[in-house]
Amino acid sequence: MTPDQSPTITQSAIRGIACRCPRCGQGKLYAGFLNLRPNCKACGLDYAFIDAGDGPAIFIIMLAGAVVVTAALIVEIKYQPPFWLHAALWLPLILATTLLPLRSMKSLLIALQFHHKAAPGRLIDREPK
């Protein structure tokens, strides 16, 4: 793919989930767990445009919360275990459902931001009359 061709939405999503560069799909996106590299080592894309904000965390919290609360309510209604057993069951599930998908969700939103050329809103400068 040449630099002037834009990837399809499917290619962008796959690149995002794989935590790869949104333009070329070759370079790694992260330098640490959630720390971004300054640029792509393969194509040189500057990652300064990236601003995922709190979006990935909000999506993950809402999905994980729905899963864990539903499971906890079902277990409480059916079995009524002691509170220490609830803690032993749900704390690891909360950690697993929030931390494991966070990198992929953040890079997916970054890839979609790149694909759709999202940018901050700007006010239109009007010429004086």
Secondary structure, DSSP 8 states (H G I E B T S, - for coil): --TTS---HHHHHHHHHTTB-TTTS-SBSBSSSS-B-SB-TTT--BGGG---TTHHHHHHHHHHHHHHHHHHHHHHHHH---HHHHHHHHHHHHHHHHHTTHHHHHHHHHHHHHHTT------------
